[in-house]
Amino acid sequence: MTRFRLLFAALSFIATTAAAEPASEASIRELLSVTHARELVDSTNAQLDKQMNVGIRIALGERKPTGKQQQAIDNMKSKMLVVMRDELAWERMEPLYIRIYRESLSEDEVAGMLNFYRTPAGQALIRKMPLMMQKIMPEIQGMMGSATPKLRQVQREFMTEMKAASE
């Protein structure tokens, strides 16, 4: 009897999910507008330079690059920033957002989000999220910094295993 209940519940869930109307492009565009998605993408792109500097510092560790090395690093960073900003431009990101939102959200879910994001609390979340993410990223990078020696050890062990397996 319990199996039948579970089967019925699963089938009901599938039927309800399948019956949910996918979000329309118009409602998704409205959600993107209300959530200031374009501004968030643009501000993320503006943070790329800082993020790259942190990544370079972590990669270098205690080593101090020579003048020529620093010039090469700066050159590489400039070129990478141009590529990243071009690839992550809103004009390229918007169709991606629309496609993923349509695949993931129903019209009712988007309507609920719009109701929330139009409230003062929703707008506060939108305004404060980039700052919260800015605060989270260095924490995560710090955590990853301590993981680097462990990852290198795993890599060394893997190389030893691969060498032994080849003999």
N, C-alpha and C positions, 0 to 999 in steps of 0.2 A: 504494500500500500504506500509506503514511504517513497518508493521509487517512482510510483505514478505521480505523486505530489511534486517531486522534484522535476520530473519530466514535464508535467503541466506548467510548473513555474518557469522552467526554461523556455518552453514553447511560447508562453504568454509574454515573456520578456522579449524574445526574438520578434514576435508579432508586433508588439508595441514599438520596438526600436525600428523595425522595418516600416511601420506605418507613419513614423514621425516624418513630417515634411522637411526636406533639406532646406537650409537657410537660403534665402534668395540673395542674388548678388547685390541688390539694392539695400537690403537690411545689413549685409556685411559691410558694404561701403559706409553706411550710416554708423555702424559700430566702430569701424576704423576711424571715422571722423570724430565721433564722441570721445573715443579713447586717445585721440591725438597720436595715432600710430605713426604717421609720417614724421611728426616731431620727435617721437621716441627713436625712430630709425636714424634720423638725422643727428640726434644727440649721441647715439651709440657710435655713429661714424666719427663724430668729433672726438670721442674718447679713444679712438684707435691708437693715436700717437702715445698717449699715456700708457695704454695697455702694452704696446710694443716696448716702450722703455722699461717697464717692469719685467717683461719677459726677457729682454736682453740682459738686464741686471742679474736676473736669476740664472740665466745661461752662463754668464761670465763668472758668477760666484765672486771669489776674492781676487780673480785675475784682473789686472788693469791693462786695457789695450794700449798698444803703441799709437802714435799719431796716425800712421798709415792704416792701422787696423781700425781706429775710430772713424777715419774717413770712409773706409770700406763699409763699416757698420752703418754709418749715416746714409751712405749712398743706397745700400740695400734697403734700409728702413724707408727712405723716400720713395723708392720704386714700389715697395710693397704697399705703402699707404695709397699710392695712386691706384694700384690694382684693386685693393680692398674697397676703396671708396667708390670706384666704378662698379665693382661687382655687387656692392651692397646699397647702391643708389635706390631711392624709393621707386623710381620707374621700373626697376627690375624686381623689387621686393613686393610691390602691391599685387601683381598677379599671383604670386606665390601665396601671400596671405589669403587672398580671395579663394584660391583653390583649396588650401588646407582648411580654412574655416568652413567652406561648403561641404567638404568631405567629413568634417568632424562635428559640426554643430547643426542642430535642427533650428527651424524658424522660431519655435517656442523658446529654445535656449538663448538665441540671439536677442529675442524680445525681452527676456528676463535680464540679460546682461545690460541691454540698453536702459531698462528701468533703473538698474542699480547705478550704472556709470553716469546717469544724469543727476543723481542725488549729490548733495555736498560731500557725503562720505565717499562715493564713487570717484568724484573729481579729485578729492584729497588723495585717494589711493593712486590715481593716475599721475598726479603731480609729484608725489613722494616716491614712487616706485624707482625712478632712475637713481635717486640719491641712495635709496636702500640698496640697490644693486651695486652702486659704486662702493658702498661700504662692505658689501659681501665679497666682492671680487678679490680685494687684497687679502682677506681672510682665507679664501679658498686657495689663492696663490701661495700664501704662507704655508698652508697645510700641504700643498703639493711640493713645496720646497723641501719639507722634511721627508717627503716620500721619495725624492730623487735618489738618495743613496740606496734605499731599499730596492727601487726599480733597477738601478744599475747592478745590484747584487743578483737579482733575479735574471737579468740579462747575461751576466757572467756565468751563472749556473747553467742557463740554457745553452750558451755557446760550448761549455764543457760537455754537456750531455750530447749535443749535436756532433761534436768532435768524436766522442766515444762511440756514438751510434754509427759513424762513418767508417770506423776501423774494422 
